[in-house]
Amino acid sequence: MTGPAPTALRPQHPASRSLSGLVDAFGLDARGDIDGLEVTGVSLSTATVQPGDLYVGVPGRNAHGASFAEAAREAGAIAILTDEAGAIIAAGSGLPALVTPDARAALGDVAAWIYRTDENPATLFAVTGTNGKTSVVYLIYAILGQLGVVAGLTSTAERRVGGVAVMSSLTTPEASELHALLARMREAEVRAVGVEVSAQALSRHRVDGLVFDIAGFTNLSHDHLDDYASLEDYFQAKLELFQPDRSKRGVVTVDSAWGKRIADSSRIPVTTLATGSEVDAEWRVTVIEETAERTIFALEGPDGRRLETNVPLLGWFMAANAALAIVMLVESGFDLDAIAHALDRDGGIDVYIPGRTERISGERGPTVYIDYGHTPDAFLNTLDAVRKTTNGRVIMVFGADGDRDTTKRAEMGAIAARGSDAVVITDFHPRFEDPATIRAALLDGARAAVPDGEFYEIPDPRAAFRAALALAKEGDSVLYAGPGHEDYQEVAGVKLPYSARDDARLALREAGWM
């Protein structure tokens, strides 16, 4: 695959550890001379190997990572951690081999040992759920900043250490990168870190070697059924975060049956949060006012504690995300009154979340939002929020991922058709799938839901957005869902430069609206 690769954040002054000490700590089978070797980092990819690294060779879809051991040695790796098959493959590379039955399963604990993660004083916040993870992580980061706390985050959009940020490639980085990031944060004296934790991260050992102080749950809805056989399997993957070997305490949104099951099945202490009065919960969030610019809400908790503030984002779900962030902070030891004072001082939560219902239009013309939502539930909630704050028509532009969960496409099309006055279907990331097939599934779902609906099929996303904009007038809203913060479109294994946010601004200027 081609395209710019994100740069991982590593410690700037890594401390070495004895390779023989690593072998002793984990009972590894060492093959080759490791006497006197010192390890300073760990990498899963030869592209990111730095001198002094332990290279980790695991089985891949097309080849075993141990096949690249010689390239890793040339890049400066001092040894390879791999399985028995990998040790045989890497035998001619000249690298000593540390052998374990499952190198990927061992990676998190090994990386934690190399980077001394247990010496990190930062409070660790984990956020999981289908939708809202990125928003909650950014909200935690923003509120911490308003409290004067040096914070960091890792999300679908970016990794951030104080004011330093790099792009992300995975929702949750591989364990090797995550522990390196935490070591870099320790150097920067970061005191709290928000980590977006996907179901895949839990299933694929990406957060191994960590115990989070607070775990938060947003929601669970139809997604990732290409990775999991059923919603039940997907749920079970999320539930793993709420076990004592993963987290110390939890905050769970219990609006749905899935949230209630998380709270009931958790084996750690859990605090509950709800957005409706009909659900029993310890904390409750109530939306007071929704506008295109902000959402005002009240958060009420035990012992009469109450906070009223606003978030400069569209939709009740953003109030729910903000409430979850606040309760997670309270559960970690921050005082609610101190949070309220900081937010009152600043006129609300001072947050920017790239590509999450992000308004990119000006004061004139239609209101244009770019959003990362790519699930039926995200479509439903975002369209509802846009409709509430729109006097005119709602026009939606969207596509669907190729080589990903195909079972949600018809529902995405149906929800778009029901919630919009006009729908423009385009290509998103077709990857290796036929884009026409993807568009057809979305159109079939839309037409089945609203047979006489106003639908357009325009493959090129640039042309699709301009067509939607041409349909819009003053007072209308255009929602472009899918690309969010991303700056590429993936076609046949190639990442082509494309930023929906930048292109939408250009189109607005071309139309004379900006």
Secondary structure as the mmCIF struct_conf table of DSSP 4:
data_model
#
loop_
_struct_conf.conf_type_id
_struct_conf.id
_struct_conf.beg_label_comp_id
_struct_conf.beg_label_asym_id
_struct_conf.beg_label_seq_id
_struct_conf.end_label_comp_id
_struct_conf.end_label_asym_id
_struct_conf.end_label_seq_id
STRN STRN1 THR A 2 THR A 2
BEND BEND1 GLY A 3 GLY A 3
HELX_LH_PP_P HELX_LH_PP_P1 PRO A 4 LEU A 9
BEND BEND2 GLN A 12 HIS A 13
HELX_LH_PP_P HELX_LH_PP_P2 PRO A 14 SER A 16
STRN STRN2 ARG A 17 SER A 18
HELX_RH_AL_P HELX_RH_AL_P1 LEU A 19 PHE A 26
TURN_TY1_P TURN_TY1_P1 GLY A 27 GLY A 27
STRN STRN3 ASP A 29 ARG A 31
BEND BEND3 GLY A 32 GLY A 32
TURN_TY1_P TURN_TY1_P2 ASP A 35 GLY A 36
STRN STRN4 GLU A 38 VAL A 39
STRN STRN5 GLY A 41 SER A 43
BEND BEND4 LEU A 44 SER A 45
HELX_RH_3T_P HELX_RH_3T_P1 THR A 46 THR A 48
TURN_TY1_P TURN_TY1_P3 PRO A 51 GLY A 52
STRN STRN6 ASP A 53 GLY A 57
STRN STRN7 PRO A 59 PRO A 59
BEND BEND5 ARG A 61 ALA A 63
STRN STRN8 HIS A 64 HIS A 64
HELX_RH_3T_P HELX_RH_3T_P2 GLY A 65 PHE A 68
HELX_RH_AL_P HELX_RH_AL_P2 ALA A 69 ALA A 75
TURN_TY1_P TURN_TY1_P4 GLY A 76 GLY A 76
STRN STRN9 ALA A 79 THR A 82
HELX_RH_AL_P HELX_RH_AL_P3 GLU A 84 ILE A 89
HELX_RH_3T_P HELX_RH_3T_P3 ALA A 90 SER A 93
BEND BEND6 GLY A 94 GLY A 94
STRN STRN10 ALA A 97 VAL A 99
BEND BEND7 PRO A 101 PRO A 101
HELX_RH_AL_P HELX_RH_AL_P4 ALA A 103 TYR A 115
TURN_TY1_P TURN_TY1_P5 ARG A 116 ARG A 116
HELX_RH_3T_P HELX_RH_3T_P4 THR A 117 GLU A 119
STRN STRN11 THR A 123 THR A 128
BEND BEND8 GLY A 129 GLY A 132
HELX_RH_AL_P HELX_RH_AL_P5 LYS A 133 GLN A 146
TURN_TY1_P TURN_TY1_P6 LEU A 147 GLY A 148
STRN STRN12 ALA A 151 THR A 154
BEND BEND9 THR A 156 ALA A 157
STRN STRN13 GLU A 158 VAL A 161
TURN_TY1_P TURN_TY1_P7 GLY A 162 GLY A 163
STRN STRN14 VAL A 164 MET A 167
BEND BEND10 SER A 169 THR A 172
HELX_RH_AL_P HELX_RH_AL_P6 ALA A 175 GLU A 187
TURN_TY1_P TURN_TY1_P8 ALA A 188 GLU A 189
STRN STRN15 ALA A 192 GLU A 196
HELX_RH_AL_P HELX_RH_AL_P7 ALA A 199 SER A 203
TURN_TY1_P TURN_TY1_P9 ARG A 204 GLY A 209
STRN STRN16 PHE A 212 PHE A 217
BEND BEND11 HIS A 222 HIS A 222
TURN_TY1_P TURN_TY1_P10 LEU A 225 ASP A 227
BEND BEND12 TYR A 228 SER A 230
HELX_RH_AL_P HELX_RH_AL_P8 LEU A 231 LEU A 239
HELX_RH_3T_P HELX_RH_3T_P5 GLU A 240 PHE A 242
BEND BEND13 GLN A 243 GLN A 243
TURN_TY1_P TURN_TY1_P11 PRO A 244 ARG A 246
STRN STRN17 SER A 247 THR A 253
BEND BEND14 ASP A 255 SER A 256
HELX_RH_AL_P HELX_RH_AL_P9 ALA A 257 SER A 265
BEND BEND15 ARG A 267 ILE A 268
STRN STRN18 VAL A 270 ALA A 274
BEND BEND16 THR A 275 GLY A 276
TURN_TY1_P TURN_TY1_P12 SER A 277 GLU A 278
BEND BEND17 VAL A 279 VAL A 279
BEND BEND18 GLU A 282 GLU A 282
STRN STRN19 TRP A 283 GLU A 290
BEND BEND19 ALA A 292 GLU A 293
STRN STRN20 THR A 295 GLU A 300
HELX_RH_3T_P HELX_RH_3T_P6 PRO A 302 GLY A 304
STRN STRN21 ARG A 306 VAL A 311
BEND BEND20 PRO A 312 GLY A 315
HELX_RH_AL_P HELX_RH_AL_P10 TRP A 316 GLU A 331
TURN_TY1_P TURN_TY1_P13 SER A 332 GLY A 333
HELX_RH_AL_P HELX_RH_AL_P11 LEU A 336 ASP A 346
TURN_TY1_P TURN_TY1_P14 GLY A 347 GLY A 347
BEND BEND21 GLY A 348 GLY A 348
TURN_TY1_P TURN_TY1_P15 PRO A 354 GLY A 355
BEND BEND22 ARG A 356 THR A 357
STRN STRN22 GLU A 358 ARG A 359
BEND BEND23 GLU A 363 PRO A 366
STRN STRN23 THR A 367 ASP A 371
BEND BEND24 THR A 375 THR A 375
HELX_RH_AL_P HELX_RH_AL_P12 PRO A 376 LYS A 388
TURN_TY1_P TURN_TY1_P16 THR A 389 THR A 389
BEND BEND25 ASN A 391 GLY A 392
STRN STRN24 VAL A 394 PHE A 398
TURN_TY1_P TURN_TY1_P17 GLY A 402 ASP A 403
BEND BEND26 ARG A 404 ARG A 404
TURN_TY1_P TURN_TY1_P18 THR A 407 LYS A 408
HELX_RH_AL_P HELX_RH_AL_P13 ARG A 409 GLY A 419
BEND BEND27 ASP A 421 ASP A 421
STRN STRN25 ALA A 422 ILE A 425
BEND BEND28 PHE A 428 PHE A 428
STRN STRN26 ARG A 431 ARG A 431
TURN_TY1_P TURN_TY1_P19 PHE A 432 PHE A 432
BEND BEND29 GLU A 433 GLU A 433
HELX_RH_AL_P HELX_RH_AL_P14 PRO A 435 ALA A 449
TURN_TY1_P TURN_TY1_P20 PRO A 451 ASP A 452
STRN STRN27 PHE A 455 GLU A 457
BEND BEND30 PRO A 459 ASP A 460
HELX_RH_AL_P HELX_RH_AL_P15 PRO A 461 LEU A 471
TURN_TY1_P TURN_TY1_P21 GLU A 474 GLY A 475
STRN STRN28 SER A 477 ALA A 481
BEND BEND31 GLY A 482 GLY A 482
TURN_TY1_P TURN_TY1_P22 GLY A 484 HIS A 485
STRN STRN29 TYR A 488 VAL A 491
TURN_TY1_P TURN_TY1_P23 ALA A 492 GLY A 493
STRN STRN30 VAL A 494 PRO A 497
HELX_RH_AL_P HELX_RH_AL_P16 ALA A 500 GLU A 510
TURN_TY1_P TURN_TY1_P24 ALA A 511 GLY A 512
#
